[in-house]
Amino acid sequence: MKRVVAASALVVLLCAVAAAPTSSSTGNGAPTGLHAFLLRPNEPAQPYYPRTPSFAWNPERQAGGTYDFQLATSTSFDDSSTLFSYSKLRIPAVAIAHQLPWMTGDPDALWAHVRWESANGKIVTPWSKPFGFNMRWLNSDVPQQLPAPEGLVRWKPIEGATSYQVLYTDFRPAVSFETTTNVADEREYFTFHSNLASTIHWRVRAIRYIDDSDVLKNGLPRASYGPWSPTFTTVNPPATPGTLAPTATISDTWNKAGQPAAADELTPGFAWNSSPEVLGDVGSVGSSLYRVYIFTDRDCVNQVFAGSIVGSPAFAPRTVGGTFALPQDTKALADWDGPPYLETKGSEGNAFDATGAPVTSNEVPGGSIGAKSSAGSNSGSGGSTGATGASGAGAGASGAGVASVDLWDSGWPSGRYYWTVVPVVVHSDGVSNDPTAGTPIEYQDATVPQDQCEAGDVMSFGKVSEPVVTSSGTPWVSGLDPSGREIASAAKVPVVHDLPLVAWEPAVGATTYEIQLSRKSYPWKTSWDQKTAATSIVLPLGMKDVGTWWYRVRGINPALPQGAQAMSWSAPVRLTITGDRFRLVK
């Protein structure tokens, strides 16, 4: 019976495609067959790798021993060029935890090599022939413009992007900000102006997360961004103010008024019919002003998000560079009458809802979605109404870090969010004691959001974070065959000797990933947990961990609310560890 079990395991593995040529290294010679891969060790070589690859090579024929691996910017592999090294590797493969810089050479800019050392340390092979490769974004990673409602710009999402930087080139100096979704509003052009620039020029580039604590050995910098897109042009039609009402929710999907057809993977942008300016005792401020609110119920009572005050007929949340430093007196307000447009980021200052309670936008860094109110503050720096956004010391100031603008998953298709937009009016806030200064002003919602919703001026949308993709037909699992080679499993339930290397595709919005192991899929009982910025890892399952295991992966999105930044888990993947049962019984 033991012979049958061993033979069955061998047949399963021999159905897989070998990762490299079938020949192994000659006895105690330099390892051969070193190559890079993203998902499977048998995939074709790529001219450029858009993210850090894994590596595999042919094993040493002599049993036992370990491998040393180095990666450098030169074939000399001296101290000044070495980026990192691994030692005591037990399998002829390695999953790289470091993020590599964009580098291209002629023909290659980055180099790897490997050697083998016997268990007793008496034999060390020469280093293998250097394997060269390049790190560069794919040609498809340059953003492309997509249509969008008035007041928004939109582009095709880029695989692996953790956020985007948007650049408005009409300003001097140019204005830029960051967002996690693939839409951005044009608030700079509308606020305190009636869209003076009907033609808007903009560019965008994808950003990848770089772990600043992961310093390469020689300190080589790594750019977190990809290439800029060409300069795009968006032309807005002449303003035709009417009745204020939501018209569209848009990201990778475009849901117009009515029932949403699909859920959004990230908090989307919002568009509405513009309305005439609501005049307070200050008079006209040059444009209509608005604020978006999001709720978990159709009656718009349980509020979970407050947008920033904008003059555009649209709003899209920004993670960096969001709220404007709004003028706080009539003199400062008059200074915005004409170019350069409003572009200074900072606190909205004295801003209130229709009940007179202070409101702080969720675009303020350091706050959290759904934070409780800090009563008694009227400065915009101390709190928010109900569950309107950031609260606590310093929340109203433009601080460092990423704003929590993404939302919890809504339980689509039954669960969803509801949003509306209210007009904002500018009021006088007393008399200044300084004759050279203007009259202090404040910003207040002209309508209670609940009234807007009861009037039917409300739209719904679904929010579902993207699960990590861990397979395509069969899971992206590789492991050792009986000869010790690293191969890609061709089975729906991968069978490996030990130390399986698993890979996955990047998830939208994820900057890092969490991987867990369990002995069974239900109920899940975590026996090992690890976080990484990479998209592959070697699971710590050795020869003694024989049997069935399950692993799962999920992304971590820092733009989600504090305490809920974990995204959806992948479906659990089953694999089998055979250990020494791979060995043929004679």
C-alpha positions as CSV (number, residue, x, y, z in Angstrom):
1,M,0.0,0.0,0.0
2,K,2.9,2.3,0.8
3,R,4.3,1.8,-2.7
4,V,0.9,2.7,-4.3
5,V,0.7,6.0,-2.3
6,A,4.1,7.1,-3.3
7,A,3.5,6.2,-7.0
8,S,0.2,8.1,-7.0
9,A,1.9,11.3,-5.6
10,L,4.5,11.0,-8.3
11,V,2.0,10.7,-11.1
12,V,0.2,13.8,-10.0
13,L,3.4,15.8,-10.0
14,L,4.6,14.5,-13.3
15,C,1.5,16.0,-14.9
16,A,2.9,19.4,-14.1
17,V,5.1,21.3,-16.5
18,A,8.7,21.6,-15.4
19,A,9.9,25.0,-14.5
20,A,13.3,24.7,-16.1
21,P,15.3,22.2,-18.3
22,T,15.2,18.7,-16.9
23,S,18.9,18.5,-16.3
24,S,20.1,19.3,-12.8
25,S,23.3,20.9,-11.8
26,T,26.4,18.7,-12.2
27,G,27.6,17.3,-9.0
28,N,29.0,20.2,-6.9
29,G,29.1,22.4,-10.0
30,A,27.4,25.9,-10.2
31,P,23.6,25.7,-10.1
32,T,22.0,26.1,-13.6
33,G,18.6,27.2,-14.9
34,L,18.2,30.3,-12.8
35,H,15.2,32.3,-14.1
36,A,12.5,34.7,-12.9
37,F,8.7,34.3,-12.8
38,L,5.6,36.2,-11.4
39,L,3.0,33.4,-10.9
40,R,4.4,30.0,-12.2
41,P,8.0,28.9,-12.6
42,N,7.2,27.5,-16.0
43,E,5.8,30.8,-17.5
44,P,7.7,32.4,-20.5
45,A,10.4,34.9,-19.7
46,Q,9.3,38.6,-19.8
47,P,11.4,41.4,-21.2
48,Y,10.4,43.6,-18.3
49,Y,8.9,42.7,-14.9
50,P,6.3,45.2,-13.5
51,R,6.7,43.9,-10.0
52,T,9.4,42.0,-8.1
53,P,9.5,38.5,-9.5
54,S,10.3,35.2,-7.7
55,F,13.2,33.0,-8.9
56,A,13.8,29.3,-9.4
57,W,16.8,27.1,-10.6
58,N,17.8,23.5,-11.0
59,P,18.7,21.7,-7.8
60,E,22.0,20.3,-6.7
61,R,22.1,16.5,-7.2
62,Q,23.6,15.8,-3.9
63,A,21.0,15.5,-1.1
64,G,20.8,18.0,1.6
65,G,22.5,21.4,1.8
66,T,21.1,24.9,1.2
67,Y,21.4,27.7,-1.3
68,D,22.6,31.3,-1.1
69,F,21.0,33.9,-3.4
70,Q,22.1,37.5,-4.2
71,L,20.6,40.2,-6.3
72,A,22.6,43.3,-7.5
73,T,22.9,46.1,-10.0
74,S,26.2,44.7,-11.4
75,T,27.6,41.3,-12.4
76,S,30.4,42.0,-10.0
77,F,28.0,41.6,-7.0
78,D,30.3,43.7,-4.9
79,D,29.1,45.5,-1.7
80,S,28.3,48.7,-3.5
81,S,26.0,47.0,-6.1
82,T,24.3,44.3,-4.0
83,L,20.7,45.1,-3.2
84,F,20.0,42.1,-0.9
85,S,20.9,38.5,-0.3
86,Y,19.3,35.4,1.1
87,S,21.1,32.5,2.7
88,K,20.3,29.0,3.9
89,L,17.5,28.5,1.4
90,R,16.2,25.0,1.6
91,I,14.6,24.8,-1.8
92,P,15.8,25.8,-5.3
93,A,13.4,28.8,-5.4
94,V,12.9,32.1,-3.5
95,A,10.0,34.5,-3.1
96,I,11.4,38.0,-2.8
97,A,10.0,40.2,0.0
98,H,11.8,43.3,-1.2
99,Q,10.4,45.9,-3.7
100,L,12.8,46.6,-6.6
101,P,13.4,50.0,-8.3
102,W,12.5,50.6,-11.9
103,M,15.7,49.8,-13.7
104,T,16.5,49.1,-17.4
105,G,19.9,48.3,-18.9
106,D,21.5,47.3,-22.2
107,P,20.6,44.5,-22.1
108,D,19.9,44.2,-18.4
109,A,20.1,46.3,-15.3
110,L,19.5,43.8,-12.5
111,W,21.4,40.6,-11.9
112,A,20.9,37.5,-9.7
113,H,23.0,34.5,-9.0
114,V,22.9,31.5,-6.7
115,R,25.2,28.9,-5.2
116,W,24.9,25.7,-3.1
117,E,26.5,24.7,0.2
118,S,26.6,21.3,1.7
119,A,25.0,20.6,5.0
120,N,28.4,20.2,6.7
121,G,29.8,23.4,5.1
122,K,32.7,21.5,3.5
123,I,31.5,22.0,-0.1
124,V,30.5,25.3,-1.6
125,T,29.8,25.5,-5.3
126,P,30.8,28.4,-7.6
127,W,28.1,31.0,-8.1
128,S,25.8,30.4,-11.0
129,K,26.0,32.3,-14.3
130,P,24.4,35.7,-13.6
131,F,20.8,36.0,-14.7
132,G,19.9,39.5,-16.0
133,F,16.5,41.1,-16.1
134,N,14.8,44.6,-16.1
135,M,12.2,46.2,-14.0
136,R,9.7,48.4,-15.9
137,W,6.0,49.1,-16.0
138,L,4.1,47.4,-18.8
139,N,3.1,49.5,-21.8
140,S,-0.5,49.0,-20.8
141,D,0.3,50.7,-17.4
142,V,0.1,54.2,-18.9
143,P,-3.3,55.6,-18.0
144,Q,-5.9,56.2,-20.8
145,Q,-8.6,58.8,-20.6
146,L,-12.2,57.6,-20.2
147,P,-15.5,59.6,-20.5
148,A,-16.9,61.2,-17.3
149,P,-19.7,63.5,-16.2
150,E,-19.2,67.3,-16.0
151,G,-16.9,68.2,-13.2
152,L,-14.9,64.9,-13.2
153,V,-11.9,63.5,-15.0
154,R,-11.6,59.7,-15.4
155,W,-9.0,57.1,-16.6
156,K,-8.7,53.4,-17.1
157,P,-7.6,51.6,-13.9
158,I,-4.0,50.2,-13.9
159,E,-3.4,46.7,-12.6
160,G,-1.3,46.7,-9.4
161,A,-1.7,50.5,-8.8
162,T,-2.3,51.3,-5.1
163,S,-3.3,54.9,-5.8
164,Y,-3.0,57.6,-8.5
165,Q,-1.4,61.1,-8.7
166,V,-3.4,63.6,-10.7
167,L,-1.8,66.7,-12.1
168,Y,-3.7,69.8,-13.3
169,T,-1.2,71.6,-15.7
170,D,-3.1,74.9,-16.1
171,F,-1.8,76.2,-12.8
172,R,1.5,78.0,-12.1
173,P,2.8,76.1,-10.3
174,A,0.9,73.0,-11.3
175,V,-1.4,71.4,-8.8
176,S,-1.4,67.7,-7.9
177,F,-3.1,65.4,-5.4
178,E,-3.6,61.7,-4.9
179,T,-6.7,59.4,-4.9
180,T,-7.3,55.6,-4.7
181,T,-10.1,55.6,-7.2
182,N,-9.9,56.2,-11.0
183,V,-11.8,59.5,-11.0
184,A,-11.0,63.0,-9.8
185,D,-13.1,66.1,-9.5
186,E,-12.2,69.5,-10.9
187,R,-12.9,71.5,-7.8
188,E,-9.9,73.8,-8.3
189,Y,-11.5,75.2,-11.5
190,F,-15.0,75.7,-10.1
191,T,-14.8,76.8,-6.5
192,F,-15.4,80.5,-6.1
193,H,-15.6,80.8,-9.9
194,S,-18.3,79.9,-12.5
195,N,-15.9,77.5,-14.3
196,L,-13.6,80.2,-15.7
197,A,-11.7,77.4,-17.5
198,S,-14.1,75.4,-19.7
199,T,-11.0,73.5,-21.1
200,I,-9.0,71.6,-18.5
201,H,-5.6,69.9,-19.1
202,W,-4.6,67.1,-16.9
203,R,-2.3,64.1,-16.5
204,V,-2.3,61.1,-14.2
205,R,0.2,58.3,-13.2
206,A,-0.2,55.2,-11.2
207,I,1.5,54.8,-7.8
208,R,2.7,51.6,-6.3
209,Y,3.2,51.1,-2.5
210,I,6.8,51.2,-1.4
211,D,7.6,50.1,2.2
212,D,10.0,52.8,3.4
213,S,11.2,50.5,6.2
214,D,12.4,48.0,3.6
215,V,15.7,49.7,2.8
216,L,17.9,48.0,0.2
217,K,21.4,47.1,1.3
218,N,23.1,49.8,-0.8
219,G,20.3,52.4,-0.2
220,L,19.3,52.6,-3.8
221,P,16.1,54.7,-4.1
222,R,12.9,53.3,-5.5
223,A,10.3,55.4,-7.3
224,S,6.8,54.7,-6.1
225,Y,5.2,55.9,-9.4
226,G,4.9,54.8,-13.0
227,P,5.0,57.0,-16.1
228,W,2.9,60.1,-16.6
229,S,0.1,59.8,-19.1
230,P,0.0,62.1,-22.1
231,T,-1.7,65.5,-21.4
232,F,-5.5,64.9,-21.6
233,T,-8.1,67.6,-22.4
234,T,-11.5,67.8,-20.8
235,V,-14.0,70.4,-22.1
236,N,-16.9,71.3,-19.8
237,P,-20.1,72.7,-21.4
238,P,-21.5,76.1,-20.4
239,A,-23.1,76.0,-17.0
240,T,-26.9,75.6,-17.0
241,P,-28.0,75.6,-13.3
242,G,-31.2,73.9,-12.5
243,T,-32.6,71.8,-9.7
244,L,-29.9,70.2,-7.5
245,A,-30.1,66.4,-7.8
246,P,-27.7,63.5,-8.0
247,T,-27.1,62.1,-11.5
248,A,-24.3,59.6,-11.4
249,T,-22.0,57.5,-9.3
250,I,-18.8,56.6,-11.2
251,S,-15.5,54.7,-10.9
252,D,-14.6,51.6,-12.9
253,T,-18.4,51.4,-13.4
254,W,-20.8,54.2,-14.3
255,N,-24.1,54.0,-12.6
256,K,-26.6,56.7,-13.6
257,A,-29.8,57.8,-11.9
258,G,-31.8,54.7,-11.1
259,Q,-30.8,51.3,-9.7
260,P,-27.0,50.7,-9.8
261,A,-26.0,48.0,-12.2
262,A,-22.8,47.0,-10.5
263,A,-20.8,47.6,-7.3
264,D,-17.7,49.8,-7.1
265,E,-14.4,48.4,-5.8
266,L,-13.5,51.7,-4.2
267,T,-15.4,54.7,-3.0
268,P,-16.5,56.3,-6.3
269,G,-17.0,59.8,-7.6
270,F,-20.3,61.6,-7.5
271,A,-22.0,64.0,-10.0
272,W,-25.1,66.1,-9.8
273,N,-27.1,68.7,-11.6
274,S,-25.7,72.1,-10.7
275,S,-28.0,74.6,-9.0
276,P,-28.0,78.4,-8.7
277,E,-25.9,79.9,-6.0
278,V,-27.5,80.0,-2.6
279,L,-26.9,83.5,-1.2
280,G,-26.2,84.2,2.4
281,D,-25.7,87.6,4.1
282,V,-22.3,87.8,2.4
283,G,-23.8,87.8,-1.1
284,S,-22.4,86.0,-4.1
285,V,-19.1,84.2,-3.6
286,G,-18.6,83.5,-7.4
287,S,-20.0,79.9,-7.5
288,S,-22.4,77.5,-6.0
289,L,-21.0,75.5,-3.2
290,Y,-21.9,71.9,-2.3
291,R,-21.1,69.0,0.1
292,V,-21.7,65.3,-0.4
293,Y,-23.0,63.0,2.4
294,I,-23.1,59.2,2.4
295,F,-25.4,57.0,4.6
296,T,-26.1,53.4,5.2
297,D,-29.9,53.8,5.0
298,R,-32.3,55.2,2.4
299,D,-33.7,57.7,4.9
300,C,-30.2,59.3,5.2
301,V,-30.0,59.1,9.0
302,N,-27.0,56.9,9.7
303,Q,-24.2,59.0,8.2
304,V,-20.8,57.5,7.5
305,F,-19.1,60.0,5.3
306,A,-18.9,63.8,4.8
307,G,-17.3,65.2,1.6
308,S,-15.4,68.4,1.3
309,I,-16.9,71.8,0.3
310,V,-16.5,72.1,-3.5
311,G,-17.8,74.4,-6.2
312,S,-17.8,71.8,-8.9
313,P,-20.9,69.8,-9.9
314,A,-19.1,66.7,-8.8
315,F,-16.9,65.3,-5.9
316,A,-14.4,62.5,-5.8
317,P,-12.5,61.7,-2.6
318,R,-8.8,62.4,-2.4
319,T,-6.4,60.6,0.0
320,V,-3.7,63.3,-0.2
321,G,-4.3,67.0,-1.0
322,G,-8.0,67.1,-0.3
323,T,-9.7,69.9,1.6
324,F,-9.2,73.5,0.6
325,A,-8.0,76.1,3.1
326,L,-11.2,78.1,2.6
327,P,-11.2,81.9,3.1
328,Q,-12.2,82.9,6.6
329,D,-13.1,86.5,6.0
330,T,-14.5,88.7,3.2
331,K,-11.1,90.2,2.3
332,A,-9.6,86.8,1.8
333,L,-12.7,85.7,-0.2
334,A,-12.3,88.6,-2.5
335,D,-8.8,87.6,-3.3
336,W,-10.1,84.5,-5.0
337,D,-12.0,86.5,-7.6
338,G,-10.0,85.5,-10.7
339,P,-7.0,83.4,-11.5
340,P,-5.0,81.8,-9.9
341,Y,-7.8,79.5,-8.8
342,L,-8.4,78.2,-5.4
343,E,-5.6,75.6,-4.9
344,T,-4.3,75.9,-1.3
345,K,-4.9,72.7,0.7
346,G,-5.8,72.9,4.4
347,S,-8.6,73.3,6.9
348,E,-12.1,74.3,5.8
349,G,-12.2,76.3,9.0
350,N,-15.6,77.3,10.4
351,A,-17.9,74.8,8.6
352,F,-21.2,73.6,10.0
353,D,-24.1,71.4,9.0
354,A,-27.7,72.7,8.8
355,T,-28.1,72.3,12.6
356,G,-25.1,74.4,13.4
357,A,-22.9,71.5,14.4
358,P,-19.3,71.5,13.1
359,V,-18.4,69.3,10.2
360,T,-15.0,67.9,9.2
361,S,-14.5,66.3,5.8
362,N,-13.3,62.7,5.6
363,E,-10.5,64.0,3.3
364,V,-8.7,65.3,6.4
365,P,-5.8,63.0,7.1
366,G,-5.6,61.3,10.5
367,G,-9.3,61.0,11.0
368,S,-11.6,58.0,10.5
369,I,-14.8,57.4,8.8
370,G,-17.7,57.2,11.2
371,A,-15.9,58.9,14.1
372,K,-18.0,60.2,16.9
373,S,-18.7,63.9,17.4
374,S,-16.5,66.1,19.6
375,A,-19.1,68.5,21.0
376,G,-18.4,72.1,21.6
377,S,-16.0,72.9,18.8
378,N,-16.9,75.5,16.1
379,S,-13.5,75.7,14.6
380,G,-13.7,72.8,12.2
381,S,-10.7,71.3,14.0
382,G,-12.3,69.5,16.8
383,G,-15.0,67.3,15.7
384,S,-17.9,66.4,13.4
385,T,-21.6,65.9,13.6
386,G,-22.8,62.4,14.4
387,A,-20.7,60.2,12.2
388,T,-19.5,62.8,9.7
389,G,-15.8,62.1,9.6
390,A,-12.5,63.0,11.3
391,S,-12.5,64.1,14.9
392,G,-10.1,64.7,17.6
393,A,-7.1,67.0,18.1
394,G,-5.7,68.4,14.9
395,A,-8.3,66.7,12.7
396,G,-9.3,69.9,10.9
397,A,-5.8,70.8,9.9
398,S,-4.1,69.4,6.8
399,G,-1.9,66.8,8.3
400,A,0.5,64.2,7.0
401,G,-0.6,60.8,6.0
402,V,-3.4,59.3,4.0
403,A,-7.0,60.3,4.6
404,S,-9.5,57.5,5.3
405,V,-11.9,58.0,2.3
406,D,-12.7,54.4,1.4
407,L,-15.8,52.7,2.7
408,W,-16.6,49.3,4.3
409,D,-18.0,46.7,2.0
410,S,-21.7,47.1,1.7
411,G,-22.8,43.5,1.3
412,W,-23.8,44.0,-2.4
413,P,-26.2,43.4,-4.0
414,S,-28.7,43.6,-1.2
415,G,-26.6,46.0,1.0
416,R,-25.6,49.4,-0.3
417,Y,-24.9,53.0,0.5
418,Y,-27.0,56.1,-0.2
419,W,-25.7,59.5,-1.0
420,T,-27.0,63.0,-1.5
421,V,-25.6,66.5,-2.0
422,V,-26.6,69.7,-0.2
423,P,-26.0,73.3,-1.0
424,V,-23.6,75.3,1.2
425,V,-24.0,79.0,2.0
426,V,-21.5,81.6,3.2
427,H,-22.6,83.6,6.3
428,S,-21.1,86.5,8.1
429,D,-19.6,85.5,11.5
430,G,-19.6,88.8,13.4
431,V,-17.6,92.0,13.0
432,S,-13.9,92.2,12.8
433,N,-12.0,94.3,15.3
434,D,-9.2,94.8,12.8
435,P,-10.2,97.6,10.3
436,T,-7.7,96.2,7.7
437,A,-9.3,92.8,7.8
438,G,-12.5,91.7,6.3
439,T,-15.6,90.4,8.1
440,P,-15.2,86.9,9.4
441,I,-17.3,84.3,7.5
442,E,-18.4,80.7,8.0
443,Y,-19.7,77.9,5.8
444,Q,-23.0,76.2,6.6
445,D,-25.2,73.6,4.9
446,A,-28.4,75.2,3.6
447,T,-30.3,71.9,3.8
448,V,-30.5,68.9,6.1
449,P,-29.4,65.8,4.1
450,Q,-32.5,63.9,5.3
451,D,-34.8,66.4,3.6
452,Q,-32.9,66.0,0.3
453,C,-33.4,62.2,0.5
454,E,-37.0,62.4,1.4
455,A,-37.5,64.6,-1.6
456,G,-36.1,61.8,-3.8
457,D,-32.7,63.5,-4.4
458,V,-30.7,60.4,-3.4
459,M,-28.8,57.7,-5.2
460,S,-27.5,54.3,-4.0
461,F,-24.3,52.4,-4.8
462,G,-22.6,49.2,-3.8
463,K,-19.1,48.8,-2.5
464,V,-17.3,45.5,-2.7
465,S,-13.5,45.3,-2.2
466,E,-11.7,43.0,-4.7
467,P,-10.7,39.6,-3.4
468,V,-7.2,38.6,-4.1
469,V,-7.0,36.3,-7.2
470,T,-4.9,33.2,-6.3
471,S,-5.5,31.0,-9.3
472,S,-6.3,30.7,-13.0
473,G,-7.8,27.3,-13.6
474,T,-5.4,25.9,-11.1
475,P,-3.8,27.7,-8.1
476,W,-0.5,29.5,-8.6
477,V,1.4,27.0,-6.4
478,S,4.8,25.6,-7.1
479,G,6.9,23.1,-5.2
480,L,9.4,20.3,-5.3
481,D,9.1,17.2,-7.4
482,P,10.9,13.9,-6.4
483,S,14.1,15.1,-8.1
484,G,14.1,18.3,-6.1
485,R,13.2,20.6,-9.0
486,E,10.7,23.5,-8.4
487,I,7.8,23.0,-10.7
488,A,4.4,24.6,-11.2
489,S,1.6,22.3,-10.1
490,A,-1.0,21.4,-12.7
491,A,-3.5,20.0,-10.2
492,K,-6.6,21.7,-8.8
493,V,-5.4,20.5,-5.4
494,P,-1.6,21.1,-5.6
495,V,0.6,18.3,-4.2
496,V,4.1,19.3,-3.2
497,H,7.0,17.8,-1.2
498,D,7.3,20.7,1.2
499,L,7.8,24.5,1.4
500,P,5.3,25.5,-1.3
501,L,5.8,28.8,-3.1
502,V,2.4,30.5,-3.6
503,A,1.7,33.6,-5.7
504,W,-1.3,35.9,-6.4
505,E,-2.3,38.9,-8.6
506,P,-2.3,42.4,-7.1
507,A,-5.7,43.6,-5.8
508,V,-7.2,47.1,-6.5
509,G,-6.4,49.4,-3.5
510,A,-4.2,46.9,-1.6
511,T,-0.7,48.1,-0.5
512,T,0.2,45.0,1.4
513,Y,-1.2,41.5,1.8
514,E,-2.0,39.1,4.7
515,I,-1.6,35.3,4.2
516,Q,-3.0,32.7,6.6
517,L,-2.7,28.9,6.9
518,S,-5.3,26.5,8.4
519,R,-5.6,22.8,8.7
520,K,-9.3,23.0,7.5
521,S,-11.3,25.5,5.5
522,Y,-14.3,25.5,7.9
523,P,-14.3,26.4,10.6
524,W,-11.1,28.4,9.8
525,K,-8.5,28.1,12.5
526,T,-5.4,30.2,11.8
527,S,-2.2,28.4,12.5
528,W,0.2,30.9,10.8
529,D,-0.2,34.5,9.7
530,Q,2.1,36.7,7.8
531,K,2.0,40.2,6.1
532,T,4.1,41.2,3.0
533,A,4.2,43.9,0.4
534,A,5.1,41.2,-2.2
535,T,2.8,39.1,-4.3
536,S,4.4,35.7,-3.5
537,I,5.6,33.9,-0.4
538,V,7.0,30.5,0.6
539,L,4.6,28.9,3.1
540,P,6.4,27.4,6.2
541,L,5.2,23.9,5.6
542,G,8.1,21.4,6.0
543,M,8.5,17.7,5.5
544,K,6.9,17.0,8.9
545,D,3.7,19.0,8.0
546,V,2.3,16.1,6.0
547,G,-1.4,16.3,5.0
548,T,-4.0,18.7,3.8
549,W,-3.6,22.5,4.3
550,W,-5.6,25.5,3.3
551,Y,-4.3,29.1,2.7
552,R,-6.0,32.4,1.9
553,V,-4.8,35.9,1.0
554,R,-6.3,39.3,1.4
555,G,-5.2,42.9,0.6
556,I,-4.8,45.7,3.2
557,N,-6.0,49.1,2.1
558,P,-4.9,52.0,4.3
559,A,-7.6,54.3,2.9
560,L,-10.3,52.1,4.5
561,P,-11.5,53.0,8.0
562,Q,-9.2,52.4,11.0
563,G,-9.8,48.9,12.3
564,A,-11.4,47.8,9.0
565,Q,-8.5,48.2,6.5
566,A,-8.5,44.5,5.6
567,M,-10.2,43.7,2.3
568,S,-12.0,40.5,1.2
569,W,-10.3,37.2,1.7
570,S,-9.6,35.1,-1.4
571,A,-11.4,31.7,-1.6
572,P,-9.4,29.2,0.6
573,V,-6.9,27.2,-1.5
574,R,-6.4,23.6,-0.7
575,L,-2.9,21.9,-1.0
576,T,-1.3,18.7,0.1
577,I,2.2,18.3,1.7
578,T,3.6,14.8,1.1
579,G,7.0,15.1,2.8
580,D,9.2,12.1,2.3
581,R,6.3,10.1,0.9
582,F,7.5,11.5,-2.5
583,R,10.4,9.1,-2.3
584,L,10.0,6.0,-4.4
585,V,9.9,2.7,-2.5
586,K,12.1,0.0,-3.9
